[in-house]
């Protein structure tokens, strides 16, 4: 009997101790990990800019934190008759992108022609009136991007095949460089690159394996897919120099399937190199991979399929009349 009482009282005291104990708090809920900061790079310009976009696409398609937006258009230009509609569309695109980010700009292939101002008064190419109108349009784009705190890289024209157009291209590239500096934009010259030992247009270039690769397209104006990747590497390097947040934008090259460079229409007068670069030796290109299955260098993405990557809302290449680039 006594033994039973001991057992009963023991159980009672144990239950009392459990009941009076402090309740155990559930583990704190940890906040979800912060989403990686997304970097937006928008590309504006003509078919040359579109090729640069394709080179950036190949470089950055494995970077999910990078949003590469394609606003380049075949046939675009700052002297084009449809400039007013292009200006309105570009203003909307910049507004939609919001504050910050990066812009890559390249023009010139369609601008070696006369221009009409907003009052429909015409000016011959390179005349003082032409220069005034054209500079104002460069300034508008640079100011609009600056107002939105966008870091801008303006790419100068490369050397072109026809020597008679070189002076015109030097003139235009000089305008880009001077205006970019006024607005604090980064100017990326190409006039010291892609020249042979004599300072002339170079259609092919040796890669890091000492294998000859086609650098420029047959029209003597555009680059090949391989060439656009070289230019894209230069752009990414300048972005790294311009701002620390993009220090990880230049991935190590990887083998990718070869794709054709953006198509060009009937060639317009080709742009060229600038300044003293004509006497400069070419710069050794970055180490670009070769597709082991085809033996060809990786090409540039084109069309609607290319515009669907990297979180972009890219656009397919649009058809343009002849002589528009």
N, C-alpha and C positions, 0 to 999 in steps of 0.2 A: 504493500500500500504506500509506504513512504517513498519507495523507489518511483512509483507512478506519479506521486505529487512532485517529486523533483523534476521529472521529465516534463510535466505539464507546465510548471512555473518557469522552467528553462525556455521552453518554446514561447511562452508569453513574453518574457523579457526580450527575447530575440526579435519578435515581431514589433514590439514597442520601439526598439532601437532603429529598426528599418524605417518605421513610420515617421520618426522624428528626425531622420537624417536629411541633410540639405539635398534638394533635387539637383541632379546633374544637368548642366546646361548643354544643349545640343552644340555640336561644333559650328563655329562661325562659317558662313558661306563666303567663299573667296570670290572677289570680283573677277569677271571674265578678263582674259588677257587683252591688252589694248591692241586694236587693229593696227597693222603697219601703216605708216604714213604713205599715201599715194602721191607719186610725182606725175604731173601732167606735162607733156611736151606736145605742142601744137606746131604744125608745119604749114607755112603759107608761101605761095609763089606759083610759078609756072611748071612746065614739065621737068625742068632741071631740079626744082624743089621736090617734085613728086618722086624723082629718082632718089634723092637724098632720103625722103620718107621711106622708100623701100629698103635702103641700106640700114636705116635705123631699125626698121621692122626686124630684119634678120639679126641684128645685134641684140635687140631687147625683147624678143618674143618669149624668152624664158624668164623674164623679169615681171612677175605678177603685180609688183608694186608700182609699175610704170604704166601710165596711160598715154599711149601715143595716138594723137588725134590728127587726122589727115584733112587739111583744108587747102592743100595744093590742088591746082586745076590746070589741065592742058589748055593752052590758049590764053591763060591769064597774063595780064600786063598792066603797067601803070600808064601806058599811052593808049590802051585799047579803047575803042568807041564805047564799049560797055563798062567803062571804068566806074561810072556812077553806081550802077547796080552792084558791081563787085565791092565797092566801098561800103555800101549799105549792108550787104551780106556779111562782110568781114567784121564790121562794127558789131553786128548781132552775135557773131561767133565769139568774139572777144568778150562781150558782155556775158554771154552764156557760160563761158569758162570761169568767170569770177576772178577773184584776186589771186595773184601769185602765179606760180608755174613758170614754164619756159616756152619760148617761141623760136622757131628756126625759120628764117626768111631767105628766099633766093629769087631774084628777078633778073630780067635782062634779055632773054631769048626773043621776046616779042616786042621789045621797046626801041629798037633801032629804026624808028619811023617818026613821022610828024605827029603832032599832038594838037588837040583842040582843048581850050580851057572851058570853064563852066559857062562862059558866054558864047561858046561856039567859035571863038576866034582861033585860027590855026597858026601853028608855028612849025618851021622846018627843024628837022633833027639837028641838035647841037647849037641852034641859034640861042641868043640870050633869052628870048621869050620861052623857048622850049625848056631851057635849063631851069628857068624860074618855075614853070608849071610842074616839071618833073620833080624838082627838089621839094616843092610844097607837098607833093603826094607821098614822097618818101617820109617827110616830116610828119604828115598826118598819121601814118601807120606807126612810126616810132613813138610819137606822143601818146597815141591811144594805148599802145602796149605799156608804156611807162606809167600812164595814169592808173592802169590796173596792176601795177607792181609786178609786171612780167619781166623776167630776165630774158633778153633777146640776143640771139646770135644771128647776125646778117652775114651771109656767105657771098664773097665776091665771085666774079666770073673767072673761069679757068682759061688757059690758053686754048685757042681754037685752030682748026686746020688752015683756014684761008687767011693769009697774012694781010690782005687788004682790009679786013675788018678789025684788025688788032687795035688800031688807034681809036676807033669808035668804042671798043670795049674798054680800053684804058680810061677813056673819058667817063664812061658810065660807072665803072668800078670806083673811080676817084670820087664821084658823087656819093656812092653808098658809104664809102669809108669815112668821108668827111662828116656826113650827117649822122652816122652811127656814133661817132665820137661825141658829137654835140649832145646827144641824148643819153649818153652813158651806156649804150649798147656795146656788145662785143662784136668786133668785126673780124671775120675769118677770111683771110686772103688765100686764094688758090693759085695766084700767079707765080709763085716760086715752086710750085709742085707740077709733076707730070710733064717735065721737059726732058728732052734728050741732052746728051753731053754738049751739044751746040746751042742749047737754049731754044730749041724748036718743038713744035707739036709732036707728041709721042703717042702713037697708037697702041703700042704694046709695052709691057713692063715685066721685069723679072720679079717673081715672088720670093719669099724667104728660102724656098727650095731651089732657087735659081732656075725655075721653070718659067718660060715666057707665057704671060697671060694677056689676053686682049683687054686693054684699059678703056678705050674709047669706042663708041659705036661708029658704024660706017659713014654716018652723016657728018662726022667731024665736029659735032656739037655736043651730043650727049655722052655719058659714060655707059659702060657696060654694067651688068650687075656686080661684077668684081670691082669695077671702079667706084661705083656708088658705095660699096662697103668701105672702101678706103676713105672716101670723103666722110662717111658716117663716123668712122673712128676718130677723125679729126674733130668733128662736131662734139662728140662725147668728151674728148679730151678738153676742149674749150669749156664745156659745161662744168666739168670737174674744177677747172681753174676759176670759173666765175662764181661758183657757190659750193660750199661744203656739202649740203644735203644731197648732191648728185654724185658724190664721190664713188658710189657703188654702181653707177649706171653702165659702166663699160665692162661687160662680162667677157670672160675668156672665150675666144672664138671656138665654135664647134662645127663639125661637119653638118651641112644641111643640103637638101636636094637642090640641084641647080634649077633656077627659074629664069625666064627671060626678063630683061630690063624693061622698064616702061616704054611702050611704043611711041615713036615720034612720027609726026606728020611730015609733010614736005618741008625740007629745011628752009628756015628763014636765014637772013644774014647772020653768021655765027659770031657770038661774043668771043673775047680773047683775054690774054694776060694783061697785066698792068705793070707800069713802072720799070725798074731795073731788073725785074725778074727774068727777062728774056735772056739775060746772060748768066743766070744761075743754074747750077746742075740740079737734076731732079732729086727729090727726097726719096729715100728708101721706104717702100710701103710697109704697112703693118703686116704682121704675120697672119695671113688669111688662109683658111683651110681649103683643100681641094676635095671635091666629092670623090671618094675612092671608087665608087661604082662607075662613074663616067669619066673621071680624070679631068673634069672641068671645075672651075671655081664656082662657088655658090653664087646664085644670081639674085635678082631683086624681085620682091613680091609685087604683083600687079593685080588689078581688077578687084572685084567684090570680095573674093575669097581672102585676099591679102588684108582687106580692111576690117576683118572680123576678129582680129586678135588683139592682145594686150589691153583688153578692156576698152578698146577704142570704139567710136562709132564711125569707122572709116567708110569711105565712099568709093564706089567703083570708078575707074577712069571714065571720063566723059568724052564723047566723040566731039571733034572740033573740025572746023573747015580747014582746007589746005592752007599752008603757010603759017599756021599757028602752032606754037610749041608750048 
